[in-house]
């Protein structure tokens, strides 16, 4: 658990705490480094990282921190934008073990959950109950209820559902003295009893009630709240502790609102209390019909004027997307598909959401709203997006945070003034003043998010690696704090104060109120155990930043071309910590399979990027990649390329890992097993005339001995070579057909040639019957086995030769199609990054002329050269599993289209990510268990539920082997299914 790279513990005996816990405690350098950042601009090394398993573990950690004058930092998904989970104490990660939905009360419309429950997964669980947890952040597929309470998160539909605070009914957890307590609504008598020491768990609980009574009973204090807190018309108000809301309860104003400390705890950022269970208010499920009116504008100001008009129609949300984000989405593989509703290049789009009981009702409202806006010369295009397609618009909007990291260079859109909220009627003038300030500072800004509630996430573009940028970080924060105060707004609408905005609270609310906050913290947490340095007594906001002003940015020589990012380090720095890689299999998608299986931060794309960044930046070695800790963090990356498309920042961890491995090979040599895997095509070539001898070596006692001695899992059946090669077969095969559709060039890759010969034979026969003559160009192996083990020197030679051979073998109007996704897509993906000079430009052109066979058949279908008339009318059920590269670099749409060519075939996607095999990964003995665990997430259970007559489709050779090993079912390549379906 704790390797030899261990923190010097000085007087704090972490080994003692480690032995006391049922869970885990890490204090090695690597784990501390991975928890030193969140999604903010901050970085600070924690003392240790704890993964508690029980409530008793948490109690022991609190006692240990108190005794050793240390602190604890509660952490869920780590998506905080103000440095809330960055600190020098013990980070307590509740995301692995505290994930239970304890109970749901359908009649009461409430649920008890542990703090590590993911927001979207809670709502999936609530679906059968026809209930819903309202607040929805852009991080809802990975953010956790504990974090939402800590920051008092709001989200897109806060105009309807408000903030998390409004939905926290009760909360259970630990006070700073280690006693367990439950907070909830109290009658006036119950409140007085608490003040008098009745029904309290400890003197500390009594003291916090007494203090609340003293502060809130003061008419002077209540007047201060009225005069200094943000306008009550602003629903998003997270500045400081919510004393103003507590003051509006029954003991102090005679209202019907019961006193409830949950209002104070929500938004307190873990500085007062450690929660272990939360009772939430639930609402009725969303209305059945949804639509977004995506209004296009010529300017931000015009869009904000229109926002006021839109609110007259009671929308469920109004979200702003500005031209910076729209521009970024053009280059993002995943998000470019979601731009279908965008016309031209608008400066801003307002996505106005309506959820209603019928589409007719929505259409009527939309028509009325459009007429009103046009009458006021607001907006020029009013497309309406319905139903499931609205998810694509939301995905594009939510991706904004990560996409902003794609800006080339060191200047990035920085979270510093991104959380301001003002009265919605003040928003147009506020933004105009805001942009005037930015203009004076020569800054550009991204505008997006929650127009309906007066909050835009405004991110100026600043280079924090420079002294000027760091100075500007403070200057612009100060400027905007004064502007927000002018409008009596909230400096934090939903992201919290953290260590970013804490020092501005005296400016925003006055010294007297700030002093009350300090007193609150002191009484609730006399030992300063809970997340110190957040909200009150914060360090200067321009200290402990992720980047050091004036730091060097090393640019080591690389085999892949990283010039697009200005070096490999900046490619890793594209990760801004937004944590999209922490979504689970229940949210869908591919990224990140190892995290989905382990739920361990260490196995996220974010952790790998953080480790790469820190290693390259700080290593003093000549070869900065010669680091075993770096390899350890990269080890469970399956190189699935899910992050290349699904990460909003397009962090391509497969490419980064391959480069790291080659650099490590340069210093330490290539390990024997990696050489075996990389050179598999050469081995196959040697055994091509005696494949039975090769196959014998994979079976029985001999096979198991070879597997054990070379580091392969004995549980696996290694792929068997075919009795002939595809290249030999095709030369002797007499193709029959009218070839009305001409010639097609089929790539004879290394998997097809030696293993999947029968699939190749079937593909040729299918293409012949569909009117194509198949030609096999003289192009060599793809180099995929070399790429997978980071043997980039060999891969580069192959890529360069293949580009040369492509030009010779295929006419200028020809294309190359492939059966194995991992092989043919090498041309589309890695080759242009491996080649240099003229060959690089040629590789880019070749990339546009290489296609999966599914893509080719779909194109032919769309031109009418292939029709359903060629296929059976029999009924079949097909479940399809897409290859990871196919999902990342292409799409599953062509696959589904061609499998649906037979009119009565029902084709259903298996909502799985990576199968878990990932080339050689799942064959390696140390990866076997995690490989199978990944398969068990979605793929294996889905297939097991199917009848034996259901056809299982899988394009990838590794995927088919994994399905066979995990379920005993034979998966077919799509061409096999289509060939059998021919009339």
Protein Blocks (a to p, Z undefined) as FASTA:
>chain_A
ZZckdcdekjacfklmmmmpmbdcdfbfklmmmmmpcfbfbdcddfbdcddfbfklmmmm
mmmmmmnopacdddfklpafnhpmgcfbdcddfklmmmccfbacfknopadddfkbcfkl
mmmmmmmnopacfbacfklmmpcfklmmmnopgbjmlmmnopfklmmfbdcdddfkopac
ddddddfklmmmmmnopaiabfklmmmmmmmmmmmmpmklmmmmmmmmccfklmbacehj
akklmmmpmklnopabdcdfklmmnonlopmbccfbdcddddddddfbdcddddddfbfk
lmmmmmmmmmmnopabdcdddfklmmmmmmpmklmmmmmmpghjafbdcddddddfbfkl
mmmmmmmmmmmmmmnogajbdcdcehjllmmmmmmmmmmmmmmmmpgcjbdcddfklmgc
cdfklmmmmmmmmmmmmmmnopacddehjfknopacddddddfkbmklmmmmmmmmmmmm
mmmmmnopafbfknonmlmlmmmmmmmnojklmmmmmmmmmmmmmnomnoghihiapacf
kgoifbdghiacdddddfbdcklnopaklmmmmpgolommmpcfkngpjbdfklmmnopa
klgfklmmmmmmmmmmmpcbfblmlcfklmmmmmmpgolommmmmpmnlpafklmmmmmm
mmmmmmnopafklmmmmmmmmmmmmmmmmmmlmmmmmgcjllmmmmmmnopafkbccddd
dfbdfklmmmmpccedjklnopadddddfklmmmmmmmmmmmmmmmmmnopacddddddd
ehlmmmmnopaklmmmmmmmmmmmmmmmpcfkbccddfblmlmmmmmmmmmmmpgcjllm
mmmmmmmmcccfklmmmmmmmnopacfklpcfbdcdddddddfklmmmmcfklmmmmmmm
pmmlccdddfbfbehlnpmlmmpmklmmmmmmmmmmmmmmmmmmpcfklccddfbfklmm
mmmmmnopacddfklmmmmmpZZ
